[in-house]
């Protein structure tokens, strides 16, 4: 069953009618509805093209959050082999919002880390909707240390609305854990590449995304705050999230222009959830390309270039 977003209602009606015609034909073999259904298919395809040819930032945010988009677990299962999860921060607990471990990518040993939102009610609650607590960031630090020690490239998959702001998380040093994770990204002497596969929310995303190369899926978002949070602060009205999304410049296209994002990965028509296999394949191709670009750089060059990349963001024109 397809989950339709609010702006996809016209599409839902047409595709629903086509499915009804095919269901009727299956129930009565003497009735041939394929021609009528094919006409509706063509119409729905055109509607899909029209809807997605110029998405507003708010609609992109909705697509980035779509429940059926491939999540971190899906990418790990599809793109990596011999994945061995490693759990716990060796201090407090294991955070199920963060997945990570040893794996092979195209037969190369790597460390992969990512946010996992879950795919149904039970797993979303278990994964805390992808909102990591301090122990999640400390687990990531432990894994990056492991990668650094054994010379393994680090691949991170970003998909979080932000770090968890609960009382317990704050008591256990949420801000410090995020800062230490970001610092560790800047320190490790191995290639590090990141992909925003859905939402990149605030410091909770930056803590995994301070990499040599950062790519974003076409309809993913990356911002210091959610549109709803921004609207609540600026206008005291979360319903102004459309205006906030415009002002935040959170789309992949905006961030490519601003120099935050290094590459944009095209999505299948209608978003990554409409053809998950193609979306995941293309993410794998981009990861391979980014790692290849870093081949041959010395550990010192990797660290230096990574630091220069982030110190240079927003600095253009300051001297003038």
Secondary structure, DSSP 8 states (H G I E B T S, - for coil): -----GGGHHHHHHHHHHHHHHHHHHH-TT---HHHHHHHHHHHHHHHHHHHTT--HHHHHHHHT-TTS--HHHHHHHHEEEEEE----SSS---TTEEEEEEEETTEEEEEEEE---SSHHHHHHTGGG---HHHHHHHHHHHHHHHHHT-EEEEEEEES-S---HHHHHTTHHHHHHHHHHHHHH-SS-EEEEEEEEEEHHHHHHHH-SSEEEEETT-EEESS-HHHHHHHHTS-GGGHHHHHHHHT-BHHHHHHHTS-SEEE---TT-GGGSHHHHHHHHHHHHHHHHHHHTT--HHHHHHHHHHHHHHTT-TTS--
